[in-house]
Amino acid sequence: MKIKRKIIINAIVISWFSIIVAGSLMLWRSEKLGAKFLFDTERERLTSVRYFKSQQVVKYFKDLADYIVILANNQTTVSALQGFSKTFPKYLSEATPLSSGYKSQVINQYLGDFVEKYKYYNIGKTVDVQKILNLISEEGFSLQYRYIFDNPYPLSEKDQLNTVEDGSQYSFLTSELFYRFFLKNPYATREFSIFL
């Protein structure tokens, strides 16, 4: 082989080798830059989605707080709270008596079904049911039995029951209201629930 030919073949091999090495390096680098670009772009998109979602949550709670203030200053709400405060202590004497086992049914619901559902919806956390039961008055047991446990609607639709026909002023007052909300009297001795 002539030297001229050897030089040409060597030049071609070196050129191809350089092209392959340079191409491989450029491909590797462009993949790295492309992946970084995609990662950064997606991070920015998720950050902006998170920001807008957090702003929506903040707005929702602000609107809810404003609504609660308006509702608390509403004369209907004030009258309802006053009415509940007056009728709650007289409930047992006015309402149609329940069978003797209603209180044990409420207690069994708390000790069984309620504890399991509480654990499920609160990711394994437990609740001291006995503490809750010790705070419930006789009126409270009766009302919980009638409005919750003896309610014909399924769990997700318990608010469909507007009143109970038990002859009490308390139940009459609930039938006059078309909303449920937790109301607390100024001395925090009782809470009343009405649906909005």
N, C-alpha and C positions, 0 to 999 in steps of 0.2 A: 504494500500500500504506500501510496505516495504521501509525503508529509502534508501536502495541500489538502488532500482528502481527510487525513487524520485531524487536521486543524478544523476543518468544516464540521466533521462529525462531533468532535469535542465541543465546538462552539454551539452546535444544535443541542447536544445533551445538556450542557450547562444552561443554555437558554430555557429549555423545557423544565429542567429542574428548578430554576429560578422562578419561572412562571407558576409551577405547581406549588412551590413553597410560598410564594407571595400570595397566590390565590387562596390557599388554605388559611394563611394568616388573616387575610382580609375577610374571608367567610366566617372564621371563628370570631373575629372582632365585631363584625356586623351582627352576628347572632347575639353576642353579649350586649351590644348597644341597643339592638331591637328589643331584647328581653327587658333591659332596664327601662327603655322608653315605655313599653307596654305596662310594666309594673308601676312606674311613676304616674302614668296617665290614669290607670285604674285606681291607684291610691288617691289621686286628686278627685276623681269622680266620686269615690266612696266617702271621702272627707266632706265634699259638698253635699252629698245626699244626707250624711249624718247631720250636718249643720242645719239643713232645711227641715229634716224630721225633728230635730231638737227644738227648732223654732216653732214648729206646729204643736209640739207637746206643751211648750211654754205658753203659747197662745191659748191652747185648749184650757189649761189650768187657770190662766188669768181670766178667760171668759167665764169659766165655772165659778171662780171666786167672785167675780162681779155679779153673776146671776144669784149666787147665794146671798150677797149683800142686799140686792134688790128684793129677793124673796123674804129675807129677814125683816126688811122694813115695810113689807106689804101688810096691809091691815088684815087681810084674810089669814095670813100666816100667824100674825099676833093673836087674832081672835081664836084660831084653831088651837094654838098652844094654851091659851087661857081656858078654852073649853075642855081640852084634854086634861089639864091640871085639875079642873073641877070635877070631871066625871070619872077619872081613873080611880080615886079612892072609893067611889060608890059602886064600882063595876060589879063586884061579887053580889052585892045585895040587890042590884037591879036585873042582872042577867039571869036567864033561864039556867037553873042548876045543871051541871054536867054529871055524868056517871062518876062513881067514885074512883075509877081506874085511870082517869085522864092524866093525873100528875105523874103516875108511874110510866105512862106511855111517853110523855115528854122526856122524862129522865132517861128512859131506855133509848129513845131516839138520839139524845145527846151522847150517851155512853157508847152507842153502836155506830149507826150510820153517819152521824155528824163527825165523829172522830176520824173515821176512814176517809170521808170526803175532804175534811180539813187537811189531813196528811197528804192526800193526792194533790190538792190544789195549791198547797204550800210547800211542795217539794220535800216531803218527809218530816217537816216540822210538826211538833205535837202541841196540844193545847191542854191546859189543866181544866178539864170539864167540871170537876168538883168545885173549883173556884167560881165558875160561872153559875153553877146550880145554887150555890150558897147565896148568890146575889139576887136571885129571882124571887119576887114576892108571889103570894097566892094569886093576885090579880095577873101578874106576869105569866105564871104557868097557865092560867085559864085562857088568856088572850093568845099565847103562843100555840096552845092546843087548837083553839078555834081558827085562828088566821093562818097558821103554818101547817101543823101536823094533820088537822082534819080538813085542810083545804083540798078540794077535789082536783085542782090543777096540778100538772107536773112541776117539778122543781124549778125549771127555767121560766115558768109562767105563773108563779104564785101571786104576782102582783095583779093578776086578772080578777082576783077576788076583792071586790070593793068593800063589802061589808058582810057581817054575819047577822042573821035574823035571830037575835037573842033577847030583844026587848030592852036593852040598856041604852042609856043616853050616849055612852061612849061609842057604841056601834052606830047609833043614829048619826053622830057627828062624823064618823068616818064615811058614811054613805053620802054625806053632803059635800065631801071633798073629793076632788078628782086627781089628786096627786099623792105620791108617797115621798116622804123625805124624813130624815131623822131630825126630830125637834127635841131640844133639851130644855127643861124648865130652868129658871135662873138659879135654883138651888141644887141643880144637877142630881136630884133624887130619882128622877124618872126620865126615860126617853120615850118618845112617841114616833111612830113610823107612819108616814103618809106618802102616797105615790104621786110624783109630778107628771 
